[in-house]
Amino acid sequence: MRVAPGMRAPACSPSGEAALGLRSLRSADVAFAGPGSPTYALREWRESAVGDALLDRLQRPGVTIFASAAACTVGSLTLPVYEIYKAGARPHWLEGLGLLRPFGIDAVVIPHFDNAEGRNHDTRYCYMGERRLRALLEQLPSPVAVLGIDEHTALVLDLGNDVLEVQGRGGVTVRGQGVSEVLPAGLRAPIATLRDLLRTGSSPGPVDPAPAGPVEEGASHPAGPTIVDLTRSGESRFRRAEQAADYPEMAEALLDLEATLADWWATSLDPEEEIEPARSVLRSLIASLAEVGRAETKQLSSLLATVAEGLLGLRSSQRSLGRYEFADQLRQILVAAGIRVHDHGEESTWELPHR
């Protein structure tokens, strides 16, 4: 077996040792790239032609593995994790290597999608959290969406046979451009399933949840849904309701997810370790609902202020014309709507009662 010795090459024209490294990368049976800085990897790989070599090897037989920071670089855009999370830069994207685009997958890859290291603060989505992820999603050009890969989880793309598999303990979330769906662990389906989901927000049909190949004697069958599966399902339901502005359904999704976590806590052998990431999701969804409520309240207050100021202006003009009966009727309308009116000589002010 030939294994690529490394994916870091000097930023110069391919000659000598650099050219040998690129040839090795193209021809190796297995190539692996993992943790580090996505921004650093992008710079080094572009300047050294490693990016072109990676794209070339994806079109040949062999295994190419991207994990953590390296996984961030393969999509159409790249998440600069360190610049945003540690240096405090505003959420933004960098141009990615676009290695998946030739295969009909126009997406951004975000690893560590279910990270829960923050415990008291949201570190999901590769340490971005819900608020910064929302800002990033708003910057995505159509039709690019996010492929979020949970920790200890692999999205395997068999490009030769046009088959995808989700392996490991978590799932793969497709989010953005009007879609929020989770591909669960154990899924095996045509890659067209992912392409159609990214393009239209819907799957072309049933998929096969069974693992690839024959089941060996003594091998275990896929287990039932995990707490990660159940949490992702609840989150997808909440996001669909959020996109439809169906606030009662958003609340119902939260209540059902809370009940699911309570049931899991009562029956799990190791509830504390298993349920903490789910709690983080629930807290984030509650915060999202609160943000929606604040935005709706602000919009309503602005509209109410416009109406109240307009009616008070009309009332003042009617009083100046001596039409006191009509002016009193306008005051009664405001009072009936719960608005307090205070007259100060020729001027009037209004306020809402404190609750």
N, C-alpha and C positions, 0 to 999 in steps of 0.2 A: 504494500500500500504506500502510495506517495502522499505525503502530507506537506502542505505549504508551510515553509519555515517562518513566515511572518508576513503581515500585510503593511508594515511600515517601510516605505522606500524613500530614498533621498529625493528632494525636489529638484531634479535635474533631468536632462534628456536621458532616455534609457540606453545606457552603455555599460559595459563591464559588469560589475556586481549588481547594479540596478536592473539591467536587462535580464540577467540570470534570474533575479528574484521575480520579475514579472512573468518570465516564461514558466517558472516553477508554479507560480500562482495560477496561471492559465491551465496547466496540465495536471496539477495535483488531484488525487482522488478525493481528498477532504481539505477544506479550508475553513478556518474558524476565526471570527473576530468578536471581541467581547467588550468588557467594561472599559471606561475611560471618559473622555470628553467628546461628545458628538461634533462640536465645532472644530476641535483639533483634528479628529479623524477626517472630516470633510476637507480641510485645508491640505493635509498631508496626502490624502488619496487623490485629490484633484491634481495637485502639482506634480505628483509622481506617476500619473497615469494608472494608478491602482484601480481607480473607479472604472476606467475602460476595461481593464483586465477582469474585474469582477463581473461586469456585464457580459463579457465574452464567455466566461466560464459558466454562467448561468444557462447559456445556450448549448452547452456540451454536457455529456454524461459526467456525473460527479455529485458530491455533497458539499453544499455551502451553508455554513451556520453563522447566523448573526444573533448576538445576544446583547442585552442592555444597551449601552451607548451606541454600539455598532448597528443595532437594529434601528435606532433613530435615524440613521443616515440613508437607509435604503429606499425610503419613500420619495414622493414628489417634493415634499418639503421636509425640513428637519427641525426638531425642537432643540433650541440651545439651552439645555437644562441648567448648566452652571451659571450662565449669564443672568437667567431669570430668577432661579431659586436662591442662589448664593450671593450674586452681585446686585440683585434688586432691579434688574432691567425690566422694562415694560414687556408684557407678553408679546412675542413676535416669532415669526418663522424665518428660517434660512432656506435657501434653495437646496434641495436634497439631491442625492445621486440619481434618483428616478429609475432604480434598477427594476422595479415592478411594472413600470408603465408599458414597456414593450410586450408584456403579457396580458395587457388589458386591465391592470389593477392600478387605478389612479388614486392613490391613498397615501396617508401619513401614518407611519408606524410609531406608536407610543408604548414602550414596554413598562413594566412595573405598574400596570394599570390599577391593580387593587392594593397597592402598597398601604400599609397601616402603621408604619414606624412612628408617625407623628403622634398617635394615640389622642392627645388633646387638641391637635390641629390636623387639618385635612392634608394628607400627603399622597392621596391617590393621584393617578394619572401622571406617574413619573415625577412626583413631588409638586405638581402644579396646583392640585386642589380644584374644587368645583368653580370657584370664582375666576381663576386665571384660565381654566380650560374653556369657560364660556367666552372669554375675551379672545382666545385663540380660535375657537370655532367660528366666531364672527368674521375672522380675517381669512378664512379658507376660501379660495376661489372655487366656483362651481366647475366640475362636479366632484372635487376632491373631498373625501371624508376621512375619518380617523379609524385606524385599526388599532384597538387597544388590547394588548396582550397581558393577561394576568401573570403574576409571578409564579414560578414553577410550572409554567405552561408553555407549550410550543404550538405554533401554527406551521404545519408541515405542508409545503406546496410541492407536489410531484408534477413538475412542469411537463415531463415527457408523457405522462399518462393523464394529464389534466385532472388530477385528483387532489383535494385538500383534506387534511385531517387536523383535528384539535386534540392534542395530547396533554396530559398532566392533571393538575388538581383544580385548575380554574377554567376560564373561558376566554373567548376572543370577542370583544365588543366592537360593533360597527356603529359609529356615531357621527352625526352631522348631515347636512343637506337633506333634512327631513326624515332621517332614519335613526333609530336607536334600537338595535337588536343585539342579542348575545348568541354566539355560536358556542354551544356547550362542549365540554370535554367528552370525548368519545365519538364526536361527529366525524363522519366520512362522507364526502359529497364531491360532485364535480366542481372544479374551480369556477365554472359558470355560475354556480350558486352565489359565490362571493361577487363576481362581476355584476350580476343582475341586482344584487342587494345594494351595491355601491351606486349603480346607475339609476335604479328606479325605486329603491327602498323596499323591494319585495323579493322573496325567493321564488324561483321558477316552479317549485313544486316540492314534493316530499324528499327528504334526504335520509340517508342510511346512517343510523346512529351506531352501527356495529363497527368494530375495529377492522382494519384491512386484513385480508388473508385468512386462511383457515384457523380456527381456534384449536390450539394444541391441547392434548389431553392433560387435565389437571389445571388448565388455565382458568382464571376467574372471569366471570362475566361482568360487564359493566355494572357498577352499583347504581342505586337510585340517585335522585337529585341530591347534591350536597348543599350545604348552607350557602356556598358561593353561587350555585345555580339558582337557588330560591331568591337570594338577594338580588342578583342580576335581573331575574324575571320581574321582581317588584320594581326595580329601578326603571326597567324598560317601560313597564306599564305607567309609571309616574311621568316619564318623559313624553310618552305619547299623549297623555292627558294634558301636559303642560303645553305641548305644541298646538293642541286643539283649544287651549284656553278653557278647558273643562275643569274648573276649580273643585267642584264636589268630587269628581273622579280622582283628582290629585289627592284630596284628603282621604278618600276611601283606600287608595293605594298605600298611603302611609299607615293607616290603621291596620290593614291586612298584613303589611310587612312587619309591623310591630307585633302582631299576634303570631306570625310565623317565627319570629325571633324568640318570643316567649315559649312557644312549644318546643323549639330546638333546645333552649336552655334547660327545659325540664327533662329532656330525654337524652341529651348528649353525654358521652362519657367524659369529655374534656371541654366543657362549654366555654370556659373563659378564653382559651386560646383560639377556638374556632369562631366564636361569635364577635370578637372585637372588630375585625374588618367590616362585618355586617353592621355593627353599631355605628361605625364611621360613615357608612353609606346612609343609614337612617338619619343621622345628625345632619349630613349634608343636604338631604332631600327636605328636611324640615326647614333648614336655612333657605333653601330655594323657594319654598312656599311662602316663607316670611318676606323674601325679596319681592315676590309677585304681589303680595298683599300691600307692601309699602308703595310699590309703583302704582297699583290701582288706587290706593288712597290719595296719593299725590295728584294723580290725574283727576280724580273726583273733586278734590279740594280746589284745583285750578278751575274746573268747570263751574263749581258752585260759586267761586269768587266772581267769575264773569257774570253769572246770572244775577247774583245779589247786587253787585255794583251797578248793573244795568237797571234793575228794578228800583234801586234807591235813587239813581239819577232821574228816572222817569217820575218817581214820587216827588222829588224836590222841584222838578219843573211844574208839576201839577199844583203843588202848594203855592209856588210863586204866582200862579195864575188864579189862585183862589178856589181851585177845585179840590176842596178838602175832603169831600166824601170819597172821591176816586182815590185820592192819596191815602186815605185810611184803609181802603180796600187793598191797596198794594201792600201796606204794612201788615195787614192781616194774613195776606198770602205768604209773606216772609216768615211771620211768626208761626203759621201753621206748618211750615217746612222745617221748623226747629231753629230758625235764625233769630237771634235777639237784635232788636233795632234800638239805638240810642240817639235821641234828638238833642242837639246842642245848638240852640238858636235856629239859624237857617241851615245848619249842616247836620248830617246824620251819619252814624257809623253802625257797623254790624259786627257780630261775632257769633261763633257757635258755642253752645253751652259746654262747659267742661264735664268730662265723663269720669 
